[in-house]
Amino acid sequence: MALDPQLLDILACPDTHHAPLTHDADAQTLTCTECGRIFEVRDDIPVLLLDEARTPKDAA
């Protein structure tokens, strides 16, 4: 099951800037459009915990 498009419209980065997130269905991730943090989607549930997010340099 994929993430609901309405859910994707309201999700935002949990950091103080609350920027929108982009969804990569193939990688099962959400990426912040401002800070670049990468959040995993596990079992169709976004894990929006700053402690578990990867930074862009971690992903490289």
VMD Tcl script that builds the backbone (N, CA, C; Angstrom):
set m [mol new atoms 180]
animate dup $m
set s [atomselect $m all]
$s set {name element resname resid chain x y z} {
  {N N MET 1 A 0.840 -1.183 0.000}
  {CA C MET 1 A 0.000 0.000 0.000}
  {C C MET 1 A 0.885 1.246 0.000}
  {N N ALA 2 A 0.529 2.218 -0.796}
  {CA C ALA 2 A 1.316 3.446 -0.903}
  {C C ALA 2 A 0.787 4.499 0.067}
  {N N LEU 3 A 1.599 5.522 0.275}
  {CA C LEU 3 A 1.167 6.623 1.133}
  {C C LEU 3 A 0.027 7.379 0.465}
  {N N ASP 4 A -0.936 7.756 1.251}
  {CA C ASP 4 A -2.089 8.501 0.770}
  {C C ASP 4 A -1.638 9.890 0.291}
  {N N PRO 5 A -2.019 10.305 -0.909}
  {CA C PRO 5 A -1.625 11.628 -1.411}
  {C C PRO 5 A -2.072 12.777 -0.501}
  {N N GLN 6 A -3.216 12.640 0.158}
  {CA C GLN 6 A -3.664 13.684 1.087}
  {C C GLN 6 A -2.734 13.772 2.294}
  {N N LEU 7 A -2.216 12.644 2.736}
  {CA C LEU 7 A -1.262 12.636 3.838}
  {C C LEU 7 A 0.026 13.329 3.404}
  {N N LEU 8 A 0.486 13.042 2.207}
  {CA C LEU 8 A 1.711 13.665 1.706}
  {C C LEU 8 A 1.573 15.180 1.621}
  {N N ASP 9 A 0.367 15.673 1.340}
  {CA C ASP 9 A 0.135 17.116 1.250}
  {C C ASP 9 A 0.296 17.819 2.585}
  {N N ILE 10 A 0.032 17.127 3.687}
  {CA C ILE 10 A 0.091 17.791 4.994}
  {C C ILE 10 A 1.356 17.475 5.790}
  {N N LEU 11 A 2.125 16.472 5.360}
  {CA C LEU 11 A 3.350 16.143 6.086}
  {C C LEU 11 A 4.382 17.258 5.936}
  {N N ALA 12 A 5.128 17.501 6.999}
  {CA C ALA 12 A 6.184 18.509 6.989}
  {C C ALA 12 A 7.340 18.025 7.845}
  {N N CYS 13 A 8.492 18.605 7.606}
  {CA C CYS 13 A 9.679 18.272 8.388}
  {C C CYS 13 A 9.404 18.599 9.856}
  {N N PRO 14 A 9.781 17.721 10.783}
  {CA C PRO 14 A 9.535 17.982 12.200}
  {C C PRO 14 A 10.476 19.020 12.810}
  {N N ASP 15 A 11.478 19.489 12.058}
  {CA C ASP 15 A 12.367 20.526 12.571}
  {C C ASP 15 A 11.605 21.857 12.626}
  {N N THR 16 A 12.201 22.873 13.177}
  {CA C THR 16 A 11.511 24.138 13.416}
  {C C THR 16 A 11.039 24.849 12.153}
  {N N HIS 17 A 11.632 24.573 10.997}
  {CA C HIS 17 A 11.232 25.255 9.758}
  {C C HIS 17 A 9.974 24.642 9.130}
  {N N HIS 18 A 9.631 23.414 9.480}
  {CA C HIS 18 A 8.413 22.728 9.014}
  {C C HIS 18 A 8.239 22.794 7.498}
  {N N ALA 19 A 9.315 22.570 6.775}
  {CA C ALA 19 A 9.284 22.616 5.310}
  {C C ALA 19 A 8.558 21.389 4.751}
  {N N PRO 20 A 8.026 21.502 3.540}
  {CA C PRO 20 A 7.372 20.351 2.903}
  {C C PRO 20 A 8.364 19.227 2.637}
  {N N LEU 21 A 7.825 18.029 2.444}
  {CA C LEU 21 A 8.636 16.847 2.170}
  {C C LEU 21 A 8.330 16.334 0.766}
  {N N THR 22 A 9.358 15.792 0.108}
  {CA C THR 22 A 9.143 15.131 -1.173}
  {C C THR 22 A 9.213 13.633 -0.939}
  {N N HIS 23 A 8.417 12.893 -1.678}
  {CA C HIS 23 A 8.307 11.447 -1.495}
  {C C HIS 23 A 9.016 10.720 -2.621}
  {N N ASP 24 A 9.853 9.753 -2.262}
  {CA C ASP 24 A 10.486 8.857 -3.231}
  {C C ASP 24 A 9.911 7.470 -2.968}
  {N N ALA 25 A 8.948 7.074 -3.789}
  {CA C ALA 25 A 8.250 5.797 -3.578}
  {C C ALA 25 A 9.183 4.611 -3.737}
  {N N ASP 26 A 10.125 4.688 -4.676}
  {CA C ASP 26 A 11.045 3.564 -4.897}
  {C C ASP 26 A 11.972 3.346 -3.707}
  {N N ALA 27 A 12.485 4.433 -3.142}
  {CA C ALA 27 A 13.407 4.334 -2.003}
  {C C ALA 27 A 12.674 4.266 -0.670}
  {N N GLN 28 A 11.345 4.493 -0.690}
  {CA C GLN 28 A 10.543 4.523 0.531}
  {C C GLN 28 A 11.096 5.538 1.529}
  {N N THR 29 A 11.274 6.780 1.030}
  {CA C THR 29 A 11.780 7.858 1.867}
  {C C THR 29 A 11.009 9.139 1.620}
  {N N LEU 30 A 11.111 10.044 2.590}
  {CA C LEU 30 A 10.618 11.409 2.474}
  {C C LEU 30 A 11.812 12.319 2.719}
  {N N THR 31 A 11.986 13.337 1.886}
  {CA C THR 31 A 13.130 14.232 1.997}
  {C C THR 31 A 12.653 15.652 2.219}
  {N N CYS 32 A 13.248 16.323 3.185}
  {CA C CYS 32 A 12.905 17.703 3.484}
  {C C CYS 32 A 13.423 18.606 2.372}
  {N N THR 33 A 12.574 19.516 1.912}
  {CA C THR 33 A 12.963 20.418 0.830}
  {C C THR 33 A 13.878 21.542 1.309}
  {N N GLU 34 A 13.997 21.737 2.617}
  {CA C GLU 34 A 14.860 22.801 3.126}
  {C C GLU 34 A 16.183 22.274 3.679}
  {N N CYS 35 A 16.134 21.356 4.633}
  {CA C CYS 35 A 17.372 20.892 5.282}
  {C C CYS 35 A 17.949 19.642 4.622}
  {N N GLY 36 A 17.148 18.945 3.818}
  {CA C GLY 36 A 17.640 17.768 3.115}
  {C C GLY 36 A 17.623 16.486 3.925}
  {N N ARG 37 A 17.129 16.534 5.156}
  {CA C ARG 37 A 17.052 15.302 5.949}
  {C C ARG 37 A 16.179 14.279 5.226}
  {N N ILE 38 A 16.566 13.020 5.373}
  {CA C ILE 38 A 15.864 11.925 4.719}
  {C C ILE 38 A 15.219 11.067 5.795}
  {N N PHE 39 A 13.894 10.923 5.694}
  {CA C PHE 39 A 13.117 10.144 6.652}
  {C C PHE 39 A 12.629 8.873 5.968}
  {N N GLU 40 A 12.754 7.751 6.645}
  {CA C GLU 40 A 12.308 6.475 6.082}
  {C C GLU 40 A 10.803 6.320 6.224}
  {N N VAL 41 A 10.247 5.516 5.321}
  {CA C VAL 41 A 8.848 5.101 5.401}
  {C C VAL 41 A 8.893 3.597 5.632}
  {N N ARG 42 A 8.436 3.168 6.793}
  {CA C ARG 42 A 8.463 1.742 7.151}
  {C C ARG 42 A 7.041 1.209 7.224}
  {N N ASP 43 A 6.770 0.172 6.479}
  {CA C ASP 43 A 5.431 -0.426 6.454}
  {C C ASP 43 A 4.362 0.633 6.184}
  {N N ASP 44 A 4.658 1.532 5.238}
  {CA C ASP 44 A 3.761 2.617 4.823}
  {C C ASP 44 A 3.496 3.638 5.922}
  {N N ILE 45 A 4.391 3.710 6.913}
  {CA C ILE 45 A 4.263 4.690 7.989}
  {C C ILE 45 A 5.515 5.575 7.985}
  {N N PRO 46 A 5.342 6.888 7.776}
  {CA C PRO 46 A 6.498 7.792 7.803}
  {C C PRO 46 A 7.087 7.875 9.215}
  {N N VAL 47 A 8.391 7.727 9.303}
  {CA C VAL 47 A 9.089 7.830 10.592}
  {C C VAL 47 A 9.721 9.223 10.635}
  {N N LEU 48 A 8.996 10.177 11.197}
  {CA C LEU 48 A 9.431 11.568 11.204}
  {C C LEU 48 A 10.093 11.941 12.523}
  {N N LEU 49 A 11.109 11.181 12.879}
  {CA C LEU 49 A 11.882 11.423 14.097}
  {C C LEU 49 A 13.237 11.997 13.700}
  {N N LEU 50 A 13.576 13.157 14.230}
  {CA C LEU 50 A 14.845 13.796 13.874}
  {C C LEU 50 A 16.035 12.904 14.216}
  {N N ASP 51 A 15.934 12.146 15.318}
  {CA C ASP 51 A 17.037 11.268 15.728}
  {C C ASP 51 A 17.277 10.130 14.743}
  {N N GLU 52 A 16.261 9.743 14.005}
  {CA C GLU 52 A 16.393 8.630 13.067}
  {C C GLU 52 A 16.580 9.085 11.617}
  {N N ALA 53 A 16.487 10.373 11.373}
  {CA C ALA 53 A 16.660 10.885 10.003}
  {C C ALA 53 A 18.115 10.813 9.599}
  {N N ARG 54 A 18.303 10.627 8.288}
  {CA C ARG 54 A 19.664 10.670 7.728}
  {C C ARG 54 A 19.881 12.046 7.129}
  {N N THR 55 A 21.115 12.499 7.190}
  {CA C THR 55 A 21.463 13.766 6.541}
  {C C THR 55 A 21.923 13.438 5.122}
  {N N PRO 56 A 21.916 14.421 4.221}
  {CA C PRO 56 A 22.345 14.146 2.839}
  {C C PRO 56 A 23.752 13.543 2.754}
  {N N LYS 57 A 24.661 13.959 3.629}
  {CA C LYS 57 A 26.017 13.402 3.573}
  {C C LYS 57 A 26.049 11.957 4.073}
  {N N ASP 58 A 25.095 11.550 4.931}
  {CA C ASP 58 A 24.981 10.153 5.368}
  {C C ASP 58 A 24.530 9.263 4.229}
  {N N ALA 59 A 23.670 9.795 3.364}
  {CA C ALA 59 A 23.106 9.028 2.254}
  {C C ALA 59 A 24.135 8.803 1.145}
  {N N ALA 60 A 25.124 9.661 1.055}
  {CA C ALA 60 A 26.120 9.534 -0.018}
  {C C ALA 60 A 27.085 8.398 0.204}
}
mol reanalyze $m
mol bondsrecalc $m
mol representation Tube
mol addrep $m
